[in-house]
Amino acid sequence: MIRSFQHRIQSRLHTLSQQAERNRIGRWLMDVCRIFWGLAKIMIPILLVVRMIELLGWINALGNAISPIMIWVGLPGEMGLVWVTAIFSNLYTAMAIFYQLGGMDQLSVAQVSVLCSMMLISHGLPIEAAIAKAVGARLRFTLVLRIGGAMLLGFLLHHYYDAFALLQTPINTAWIPENSDASWSSWFLLQGQTFVAAFVIIAALTLTIRVLNYLGIEKAIHFLLSPLLRLLGIGAKASNIIVVGLTLGLSFGGSILIREAKTGHIDNQDVFLTMAFLGLCHSLIEDTLLMLLLGADLFSILWVRLVFAIVIIVALARLLPLLSSRKYAWLYQPPSTPPLSNKELV
């Protein structure tokens, strides 16, 4: 009986999808639903796992464990908890922890700029690493790129500020977050709002791309971004995704990139380099504004981060042709291609 019911539901959904594909609005809505469902399948289990990690107190334990590492970037050890919170959760939660630990009273502008730069590169890693994996980027590569990149940028900024005695004044914060409700009902409400917002944004993005394509403006965007894309070694077809990722974030840019990777509209190497670039530099508007509220230096968290991402991806693009197919497979495996076995990789 249950199988019969499932069969009727699947048959009905298939009929509805066929009817929707017959007109432009229907095809657009189906496209939105496919992209949103692909993103939701990744986000829901990751969000639940991260929630359990938070409740078990593992984030606090890890933050305390890495406190000695923070000395390498010129930060107090307790700021490790802020960074780990950003990695496993989001910037808002990390900002709340920052205030709880008294970061605004003990850090200089240089120090908070270092911390914010590291948070901007590595925040939301569980979900964003899963999105990167869905387009073929290996988890090991994403972790090294995001966490290693954050530590490298923090290290470079710290020694630059220290060598030239820059931004050593106390920070002046512009915002203090309210205490958040840690209950399950509040958490489910917040995630529900997030998914509704994600659906609306994806719908707006896909509609905008279709309108731009219809008006021919998409070609102008490709032309304007072509110098940067050539420098990065990325084809022009990825320009729309880079614009989305740079402005709205990796989750939305990545959700569209997942579809493109599976359909084969964008070259595999372009998919890989685009995801790597957005991993280091995304959501330049919202995330940058949030870090400015903590008192960070705008030049450091925006322009230095952008230049740092460009330099890393340019170096990566030049390195890829030198790698053998086996070594390349350790970094990236196209979604449509079955992964190599362990014997083949040895």
Order of alpha helices (4+ residues) and beta strands (2+ residues): alpha-alpha-alpha-alpha-alpha-alpha-alpha-alpha-alpha-alpha-alpha-alpha-alpha-alpha-alpha-alpha-alpha-alpha-alpha-alpha
